[in-house]
Amino acid sequence: MAEGEEYESVLCVKPEVHVYRVPPRASNRGYRAAEWQLDQPAWSGRMRITAKGNVAYIKLEDKNSGELFAQAPVDQFPSITVEGVTDSSRYFVIRIEDGNGRRAFIGVGFVDRGDAFDFNVALQDHFKWVKQQSELAKQALNPDQGPKLDLGFKEGQTIKLNIANVKKKDGSSSASRPRATGSGGPSLIPPPPGGKASLTGEQLPSAVEADVSIPWPPPQASNSTAEAAADIWGDFTKASGSASGQAQQSSTSWVQF
């Protein structure tokens, strides 16, 4: 295949098709297959639909030799090039061309309705593909003109956030706070040195009032306590004295020896 030459693909092949002469259309009501001589087809053979670029070609060929009988180039579907009849789904009117500018309308008919359905779908799929290719080409030339995703809020639009499972920042500290001990009453804090603490009802829970005075500094120890302490040291002194006396006696003995 030469460079720049388009590849011709086969879209559909039907082994049996009949060709009929179509009388001139009497009005705009459309063609009717019942007006054709259906029992006397003008030609019978096979149909092959091919595509080359954006154009589809309906080719009528001999069953055995493959010789071309007629072809109808189709550049748009549906169009005047291919029309269905009003009284049957198995017959169509196509416009054939000989390549020299001469055109004619002929009728074609399929023995099976499934073949007629495939003929119709093959043309629809081809031109659907042509449309998609055209849109892709436009987007490639003008990428900024394609549809853009709008993520902005419209006027009056709101958004709802569910934060029911989010814990407070200081929620964990509440569990580590010390609790009041005792019989449910508040604990008393000792006053600072040299002062006098008086707790009133403003510092205590409701319906509880107290006036507590704690003297400072604490009273001195009694004389009996001091004397007891002195006696302890006195015994130690006596013991120490007796020990020293024994030592002197011992030293005297050593001298005498």
Buried (B, 14 or more C-beta within 10 A) or exposed (E): EEEEEEEEEEBBBBEBBBBBBBEEEEEEEEBBBEBBEBEEBEBBBBBBBBBEEBBBBBBBBEEEEEEEBBBBBBEBBEEEBBBBBEEBEBBBBBBBBEEEEEEEBBBBBBBEEEBBEBBBEBBEEBBEEBEEEEEEEEEEEEEEEEEEEEEEEEEEEEEEEEEEEEEEEEEEEEEEEEEEEEEEEBEBEEBEEEEEBEBEEEBBEEEEEEEEEEEEEEEEEEEEEEEEEEEEEEEEEEEEEEEEEEEEEEEEEEEEE
